[in-house]
Amino acid sequence: LGLIPGFFILLVKEDAAIYPAFWGLYLLASEFFGTKRAGIRSRLTPRFRLGLLLFFLSLVYFGIIVTLMERWGLGVMTSRYHNFSFQNGGFGEMILSVLLHPAYALAQCIQENRLIYLLEMLAPLLFLPLAGRKLEDFILLGPLALMNLMPDYVYQHTISYQYNFGTLSFLFYLAIRRLSEMEPAKRERTLYSAALVTLTLFAGTQLTHAGALADWVQNKETYQ
């Protein structure tokens, strides 16, 4: 049953394969390194096998779709990562660039507009997704870096667009995990604080567009 949501995610878009792939990695790491069971075979739980299937099926699906788009379409939009390309572009160059120049990759992820985006994404959650104590929790931050911080395409690190849907699901999951570890009284205070920060940021960033709604109401015939 765990494969069914992953299958539907793959149908969304070719780059959506990133999300079940990282979820699979998370399941693998949490079961293999997070358990105290002795021996390799005892760690091969159903959760571990599900993670393995999700990870490899996502990679295979992504490879097939990319090949088909390169042959019969216009290819995938690797141009959005042109800041990591030094010759003809492509995923291979991007991976090589990150491995050979990690300081440059980090610098690309912490530019001013990316930091503002991170603040808008993490402040309403009180930065709880970053408060994990287990190494495997940080695997779920991978899509945030890969899909939203690394690209040079401005809309991918703008909170008003759809490129946040997969990243936010992981951030919410991590925040819920951290909340579940708190005492009830502290959890309640944290939730009230998160609500206050969310309302403040919403008022400061989104209510400024309220004029567009008023303009539409007054000029319906023009826009229709």
JODA-V66177 format. One record per helix or strand of 2 or more residues. SS is the DSSP state (H for helix, E for strand). FROM is the first residue (numbers start at 0). LEN is the number of residues. If there is no record, write none. Layout:
SS FROM LEN
SS FROM LEN
This chain:
H 1 9
H 13 19
H 40 3
H 45 27
H 77 7
H 90 10
H 101 8
H 111 14
H 127 3
H 134 15
H 153 4
H 161 19
H 183 22
H 206 12
H 219 4
